[in-house]
């Protein structure tokens, strides 16, 4: 079979397509014929060496969607021909940038017939992150105001839909080019992230029914180095902020008294600490099947274009997700 691999750490050019033996599933794994594999920034971290791969050469790719073609002897959840999707491989196992991949059953759930496999392959880590952040960590409630930074991104555009499905009043930020699309996905208010009065605009969008400015109840922040202080400024008393990333690891408050005075709670999360990803994946599959959640695929690449896809996921501006299609 064909598989994208890197033999040494480096830039996107170290990725190449090799002919390798098709793997055999262990007793608690299934062999999946890959339909699509999401391309995520985390995939590049193993290639660059900032995350240590479990072996070299290595096939990247944590997201997977496809069809089960073989099952391990102890597997009861799946059988040949099942449509599946999931996330979490490509760390301690060879990843999904390949024609086939062996996947532990704890990383997979069944995919309803009504869900497009390309969309499911893009969903994995971004959808699970959005769900875990808003539902499990923040405990988002109907009627609360939720601010989602970077609404046009992979996590952001899914989080808007999760928040809307939860009955929240959704405020998001994005380039003006994407405002109409985000409104169509369920955002109640879409603001240009570059406007100088952004904090005032967010607070204005969070007014209660009586017209009083209360601030934002839940914030999903993918750029803590840029917005940590901002989040405190726009937060309501008792707000919950969930941080999922930053560009600069040196993150700190300019004045932490604002956050303390409002009893703001900050949580920092990694999807990979989830006790059982399948709980979130099943609920997300249900939302996709019901038409309440879509995952936009901006571009689709061949395996031979994996290097370009990994460059693009870090450097280009696009709406939604990138995928590989073997």
HELIX and SHEET records of a PDB file:
HELIX    1   1 UNK A   12  UNK A   14  5                                   3    
HELIX    2   2 UNK A   41  UNK A   48  1                                   8    
HELIX    3   3 UNK A  105  UNK A  107  5                                   3    
HELIX    4   4 UNK A  117  UNK A  131  1                                  15    
HELIX    5   5 UNK A  132  UNK A  137  3                                   6    
HELIX    6   6 UNK A  154  UNK A  165  1                                  12    
HELIX    7   7 UNK A  176  UNK A  178  5                                   3    
HELIX    8   8 UNK A  179  UNK A  185  1                                   7    
HELIX    9   9 UNK A  198  UNK A  205  1                                   8    
HELIX   10  10 UNK A  224  UNK A  234  1                                  11    
HELIX   11  11 UNK A  257  UNK A  261  1                                   5    
HELIX   12  12 UNK A  271  UNK A  273  5                                   3    
HELIX   13  13 UNK A  277  UNK A  289  1                                  13    
HELIX   14  14 UNK A  303  UNK A  305  5                                   3    
HELIX   15  15 UNK A  306  UNK A  315  1                                  10    
SHEET    1   A 2 UNK A   2  UNK A   5  0                                        
SHEET    2   A 2 UNK A  16  UNK A  19 -1                                        
SHEET    1   B 5 UNK A 100  UNK A 104  0                                        
SHEET    2   B 5 UNK A  29  UNK A  39 -1                                        
SHEET    3   B 5 UNK A  63  UNK A  71 -1                                        
SHEET    4   B 5 UNK A  83  UNK A  87 -1                                        
SHEET    5   B 5 UNK A 108  UNK A 110 -1                                        
SHEET    1   C 4 UNK A 100  UNK A 104  0                                        
SHEET    2   C 4 UNK A  29  UNK A  39 -1                                        
SHEET    3   C 4 UNK A 321  UNK A 324 -1                                        
SHEET    4   C 4 UNK A 297  UNK A 301  1                                        
SHEET    1   D 6 UNK A 189  UNK A 192  0                                        
SHEET    2   D 6 UNK A 169  UNK A 174  1                                        
SHEET    3   D 6 UNK A 145  UNK A 148  1                                        
SHEET    4   D 6 UNK A 216  UNK A 221  1                                        
SHEET    5   D 6 UNK A 235  UNK A 243  1                                        
SHEET    6   D 6 UNK A 265  UNK A 268  1                                        
END                                                                             
